[in-house]
Structures are given as C-alpha cells and as structure tokens.
Amino acid sequence: MSNLVNLVKLDISENRLEELPAELQSCSQLEELDCSDNSLASFPAVSLLKLRVLDAYKNSIKTLPDSLGDCTSLETLNVFNNKLIKLPASLSKLTELREVIVASNKLKTLPKVENWKKLTRLGAFWNTLVMLPSFAGLESLEVLQLYDNQLENFPEMGSHPALSEINCNNNRIEVLESDAFAGLPALESLQLANNRLKTLPGTIFNPDSFTFLNVSENPLECIPEEIGNSSHLQVLFWASTNTVSLPESMLTLEELSRVDFQENQFDAEALEMCKKLEAIVEQSDGFFKR
C-alpha cells in the first residue's frame, strides 16, 4: 500500500480482514475509507489529513488510536457494532464532523464535544452510557439518538435551532429541567419511553413543529396543561403511567392521529374526555388505544 500515494477512495468492506497495515499512512490523499464488515480487532495509528469519511462498522475493534484526532478533515465517523469501551479524547479536536455513529458498543461516556459545531447527527444508542459531556456547543445538531443506555440525567442542552429528533428511550432519566428545551425551536419528535420520569416540563410543548411524543412506561403523574400549545401534535404515546386525569386543553389537539393510553387508571372525567379525543383521531383514520 505504500505505493498508493494518489489513492482517494478505498473500499475493502465485507471481507475477512483481521488487521490493516501501518502502510496505510502512505495514502496521504485518501478521503474515503470503508473497512466495514470485517474482523478487525484494532485500527492502525495513522494520521490521514484529507480523510473525510471513515466507515469501520461491524468489526471487533476494541480501541481507536489517538492519532484519529489528527484526521482534521474527518466529517463522518461510523464505528457502529464494535467492541469499543471508550473513545480517544483526541476526537474532541475534530471540528469538521457532521455525523458520528458510535452505537452498539460498550461505551460508558463520550469525549468532550464542544468543538463539534458542524455535527448534525449523533448516534450513540445501544451502549452502556452513564455520563455525557455537555451538548451545548452542538449548534448544528439535527438528530440525537441516545436510546438503550443507562443514563440517569438528560444531557445538558444549549441552543440547537435545527434539532428535530431526540430519542432517549430505555434509560434511567428521572428529571427534565425546563430550560433543557428552551433552545429547541425546531423539535418535532421526543421519545422518552421507559425512564423514571414523574413530571414533564411544559416547555416541551412550545415548538410549533412538535408532532410526536412517546413517554410511555414512566411513573408520570399528570399531563401538563401546556400540551394544548402543541396544535400540530399527531402522535401521543402515554401508556403505562400513573396519570389519572387529563387536561381540558387536549381537546384543542385537532391533528391527533395516533394515541396510546393503555394501562392507565383514568378517573371518570378522563374517560369521558377519551371519548372526545377518540372522535378527533377517527377523523384522520388513525388509532386510539385505551
């Protein structure tokens, strides 16, 4: 490989490779490397200054080299389905990242991400995450996927004008601070099913774009009156909670198309309101489960 000094793209995916040669460093013009779906146990300590895309998913990689932080042009990093326990701190230096997929590993935390200002998607689901750095600097973020981890706290958020999707299903989150949603004007979908939440802040329902909420399997005690502010809400999954009553403001949600209220012990007034809500859902040929 030391002779491939002008190589720009290398696709060696879907083979049985157990290692990559150190001579990969000689490919100084390399922009795209796909070594996914092999049997790699490690990644060589190379610094490829023009590398933009690294696909190394579906391997058995246990560690990534610190030198990866010297690949300053890197835009896409996909190491899905490996055996990573941690990520090198040097990744925090990468300022051009647009997409980072580190899902299906054994990560407990992530490196500092304040310099990832161009990042649009962070996929860190199917790990064992217990702690997260601040996400306040991720001003270009559009999709945040943190489901199936062991998080006890919702990530520290900032201003994210393009963030439309957050999925934190199947964690251990107990509290949501109201200011966590103050800088999310484009939020469309929020999934927090199977956590330990007792209350929701009303600020969740402020964005005009909000259409999808899944908070089933939480010990939630009530639905905030502010839910009526989400005039475009279409999907509401609020099953298996401790909620007894429903706010009158829900009757203004004329775009509801899918509602799941199963396994709730509603009082008589709430049951009557369910009939009215079901009529709204029927107008859109959706489903209403109770």
GIFENZI-V87847 format. One record per backbone hydrogen bond with DSSP energy under -1.0 kcal/mol. CO is the residue of the C=O (numbers start at 1). NH is the residue of the N-H. If there is no record, write none. Layout:
BEGIN
co;nh
CO;NH
CO;NH
END
This chain:
BEGIN
co;nh
1;4
3;5
4;7
8;31
8;32
10;34
17;39
18;41
21;24
22;25
23;26
24;27
26;28
27;30
31;52
31;53
32;10
33;55
34;12
36;14
40;60
41;62
44;46
48;51
52;75
52;76
53;33
54;78
55;35
57;37
61;83
62;85
65;68
66;69
67;70
68;71
70;72
71;74
75;98
75;99
76;54
77;101
78;56
80;58
81;59
84;106
88;91
89;92
90;93
91;94
98;120
98;121
99;77
100;123
101;79
103;81
107;128
108;130
108;131
113;116
115;117
116;119
120;142
120;143
121;100
122;145
123;102
125;104
129;150
135;138
137;139
138;141
142;164
142;165
143;122
144;167
145;124
147;126
148;127
151;172
152;174
156;135
160;163
164;188
164;189
165;144
166;191
167;146
169;148
170;149
173;196
177;180
178;181
181;184
183;160
184;187
188;211
188;212
189;166
190;214
191;168
193;170
198;221
201;204
202;205
203;206
207;210
211;234
211;235
212;190
213;237
214;192
216;194
218;220
220;242
224;227
225;228
226;229
227;230
229;231
230;233
234;257
234;258
235;213
236;260
237;215
239;217
244;267
247;250
248;251
249;252
250;253
252;254
253;256
257;287
258;236
259;289
260;238
262;240
264;266
267;271
268;272
269;273
270;274
271;275
272;276
273;277
274;278
275;279
276;280
277;281
278;282
281;284
281;286
282;285
287;259
289;261
END
